[in-house]
Amino acid sequence: MKERLWTTIARRDLLRAMMTAAAATTAGTVAVEASAATSESSGDKRKARYRADSAEVKDFYRVNRYPAK
């Protein structure tokens, strides 16, 4: 008969492994986001992004208007 080898893993070791994996995942995500943020040029940073007369803004205020009394 084959005997199974049971290895016991302590809760603390399991928690330590999960925290290490989570830290490695977030570190990789932060590095990708940081490099993406630096790709914006200085001209793009100063560009106005909000347009009061755009169709999206007009639709927002048309739909979210208070009801008439």
VEXTIBA-476805 format. One record per residue: x, y, z of N, C-alpha, C in turn; residue number from 1; residue in one letter. Coordinates in steps of 0.02 Angstrom, whole numbers, plus 32768, in hexadecimal, padded with zeros to 4 digits. Layout:
<<X; Y; Z>; <X; Y; Z>; <X; Y; Z>; NUM; "A">
...
//
This chain:
<<8029; 7FC5; 8000>; <8000; 8000; 8000>; <802C; 803F; 8000>; 1; "M">
<<8014; 8071; 7FDC>; <8039; 80AF; 7FDA>; <8028; 80DA; 8017>; 2; "K">
<<805A; 80F3; 8035>; <804F; 8120; 806D>; <8051; 8168; 8055>; 3; "E">
<<8024; 818E; 806D>; <8023; 81D5; 805A>; <804F; 81FD; 808A>; 4; "R">
<<8071; 822C; 806D>; <809A; 8258; 8096>; <8071; 8297; 80A4>; 5; "L">
<<8060; 82A2; 80E1>; <803A; 82DD; 80F4>; <806A; 8311; 810F>; 6; "W">
<<8068; 834A; 80F1>; <8090; 8381; 810B>; <8060; 83B3; 812B>; 7; "T">
<<806F; 83C6; 8165>; <8045; 83F7; 8186>; <8060; 843C; 817B>; 8; "T">
<<8032; 8468; 816C>; <8044; 84AE; 8162>; <8024; 84D6; 819A>; 9; "I">
<<804C; 84FA; 81BD>; <8033; 8522; 81F4>; <800B; 855D; 81D8>; 10; "A">
<<7FDB; 8573; 81FD>; <7FB2; 85AC; 81E7>; <7FDD; 85EA; 81DB>; 11; "R">
<<800D; 85F4; 8206>; <8038; 862E; 8200>; <8060; 862C; 81C0>; 12; "R">
<<8078; 85F1; 81AD>; <809E; 85E9; 816E>; <8071; 85F5; 8132>; 13; "D">
<<8033; 85DD; 8135>; <8004; 85E8; 80FF>; <7FF4; 8632; 80F7>; 14; "L">
<<7FE9; 8654; 812F>; <7FDB; 869B; 812D>; <8017; 86C2; 8112>; 15; "L">
<<8053; 86AE; 8126>; <8090; 86CF; 810E>; <8096; 86C7; 80C2>; 16; "R">
<<8087; 868C; 80A8>; <808C; 8680; 8060>; <8057; 86A9; 803A>; 17; "A">
<<801B; 86AD; 8056>; <7FE7; 86D5; 8035>; <7FF8; 871F; 8034>; 18; "M">
<<8013; 8739; 806A>; <8027; 877F; 806D>; <8060; 878E; 803E>; 19; "M">
<<808F; 8760; 8037>; <80C7; 8769; 8009>; <80AE; 876B; 7FC1>; 20; "T">
<<807F; 873F; 7FB0>; <8063; 873E; 7F6D>; <803C; 877E; 7F5F>; 21; "A">
<<8016; 8796; 7F90>; <7FF0; 87D3; 7F87>; <801E; 880F; 7F7E>; 22; "A">
<<8054; 8812; 7FA4>; <8083; 8849; 7F9F>; <80A6; 8848; 7F5B>; 23; "A">
<<80B7; 880D; 7F43>; <80D8; 8809; 7F02>; <80A8; 881E; 7ECA>; 24; "A">
<<8069; 880C; 7ED0>; <8037; 8820; 7E9D>; <802D; 886B; 7E9D>; 25; "T">
<<8026; 888A; 7ED7>; <801B; 88D2; 7ED9>; <8059; 88F8; 7EC3>; 26; "T">
<<8094; 88DE; 7ED2>; <80D1; 8900; 7EBC>; <80D6; 8900; 7E70>; 27; "A">
<<80C2; 88CA; 7E50>; <80C2; 88C7; 7E08>; <808F; 88F6; 7DE9>; 28; "G">
<<8055; 88FD; 7E09>; <8021; 8929; 7DF1>; <8036; 8972; 7DF8>; 29; "T">
<<8054; 8984; 7E2F>; <806A; 89C8; 7E3B>; <80A0; 89DB; 7E09>; 30; "V">
<<80CD; 89AE; 7DFA>; <8102; 89BD; 7DCB>; <80E6; 89CA; 7D85>; 31; "A">
<<80B3; 89A4; 7D71>; <8095; 89AE; 7D2F>; <8070; 89F1; 7D2D>; 32; "V">
<<804B; 8A02; 7D61>; <8026; 8A40; 7D63>; <8055; 8A7C; 7D65>; 33; "E">
<<808C; 8A77; 7D87>; <80BC; 8AAE; 7D8B>; <80DB; 8ABC; 7D47>; 34; "A">
<<80EA; 8A88; 7D22>; <8108; 8A92; 7CE0>; <80D4; 8AAE; 7CAF>; 35; "S">
<<8095; 8A9B; 7CB7>; <8061; 8AB5; 7C8C>; <8054; 8AFF; 7C9A>; 36; "A">
<<805A; 8B14; 7CD7>; <804D; 8B59; 7CE9>; <8084; 8B88; 7CCE>; 37; "A">
<<80C0; 8B70; 7CC6>; <80F6; 8B9B; 7CAF>; <80F5; 8BA5; 7C64>; 38; "T">
<<80CA; 8B80; 7C40>; <80CA; 8B86; 7BF7>; <80A4; 8BC4; 7BE0>; 39; "S">
<<8083; 8BE8; 7C0D>; <805E; 8C23; 7BFA>; <808E; 8C5E; 7BF2>; 40; "E">
<<8088; 8C82; 7BBB>; <80B6; 8CB9; 7BAF>; <809E; 8CF7; 7BD5>; 41; "S">
<<80CA; 8D29; 7BD9>; <80B8; 8D66; 7BFE>; <8080; 8D8C; 7BDC>; 42; "S">
<<807C; 8D87; 7B9A>; <8045; 8DA8; 7B76>; <8002; 8D88; 7B86>; 43; "G">
<<8002; 8D44; 7B8E>; <7FC4; 8D21; 7B9F>; <7FAF; 8D30; 7BE7>; 44; "D">
<<7FDF; 8D3C; 7C12>; <7FCF; 8D4B; 7C58>; <7FAB; 8D8E; 7C5E>; 45; "K">
<<7FBC; 8DBE; 7C34>; <7F9F; 8E00; 7C39>; <7F60; 8E08; 7C10>; 46; "R">
<<7F4F; 8DD6; 7BE9>; <7F14; 8DD9; 7BBE>; <7ED4; 8DD8; 7BE7>; 47; "K">
<<7EA4; 8E01; 7BD3>; <7E64; 8E02; 7BF6>; <7E3D; 8DC3; 7BE4>; 48; "A">
<<7E26; 8DA0; 7C15>; <7E01; 8D62; 7C08>; <7DB6; 8D6A; 7C0E>; 49; "R">
<<7DA0; 8D9A; 7C34>; <7D58; 8DA5; 7C3E>; <7D3E; 8DD6; 7C0B>; 50; "Y">
<<7D0D; 8DC2; 7BE6>; <7CED; 8DEF; 7BB5>; <7CA4; 8DF7; 7BCA>; 51; "R">
<<7C91; 8E33; 7BDE>; <7C4D; 8E3E; 7BF6>; <7C19; 8E38; 7BBF>; 52; "A">
<<7C2E; 8E42; 7B81>; <7BFE; 8E3F; 7B4A>; <7BFE; 8DFC; 7B25>; 53; "D">
<<7C1E; 8DC9; 7B42>; <7C20; 8D88; 7B20>; <7BDC; 8D65; 7B26>; 54; "S">
<<7BD0; 8D36; 7AFB>; <7B90; 8D12; 7AFA>; <7B87; 8CE9; 7B39>; 55; "A">
<<7BBD; 8CCC; 7B54>; <7BB7; 8CA3; 7B90>; <7BA2; 8CCD; 7BCC>; 56; "E">
<<7BBD; 8D09; 7BD2>; <7BAC; 8D34; 7C0B>; <7B64; 8D4B; 7C04>; 57; "V">
<<7B4F; 8D5C; 7BC8>; <7B0A; 8D72; 7BBD>; <7AD9; 8D39; 7BCC>; 58; "K">
<<7AEA; 8CFC; 7BB8>; <7ABE; 8CC3; 7BC7>; <7ABA; 8CB6; 7C11>; 59; "D">
<<7AF3; 8CBC; 7C34>; <7AF3; 8CB1; 7C7C>; <7AC4; 8CE1; 7C9F>; 60; "F">
<<7AC9; 8D21; 7C90>; <7A9E; 8D52; 7CB1>; <7A55; 8D4D; 7C9A>; 61; "Y">
<<7A4A; 8D37; 7C5D>; <7A05; 8D2E; 7C45>; <79E4; 8CF4; 7C6A>; 62; "R">
<<7A08; 8CBD; 7C74>; <79EC; 8C82; 7C94>; <79E7; 8C8C; 7CE0>; 63; "V">
<<7A17; 8CAD; 7CFF>; <7A19; 8CB4; 7D47>; <79FD; 8CF6; 7D61>; 64; "N">
<<79D2; 8D13; 7D3C>; <79B3; 8D52; 7D50>; <797D; 8D45; 7D86>; 65; "R">
<<7975; 8D75; 7DB3>; <7940; 8D6F; 7DE5>; <78FC; 8D72; 7DC3>; 66; "Y">
<<78CA; 8D4E; 7DDD>; <7888; 8D52; 7DBF>; <7869; 8D97; 7DC9>; 67; "P">
<<7841; 8DAA; 7D99>; <7820; 8DEC; 7D9C>; <77EC; 8DEB; 7DD3>; 68; "A">
<<77E6; 8E24; 7DF5>; <77B4; 8E28; 7E2C>; <7771; 8E3B; 7E11>; 69; "K">
//
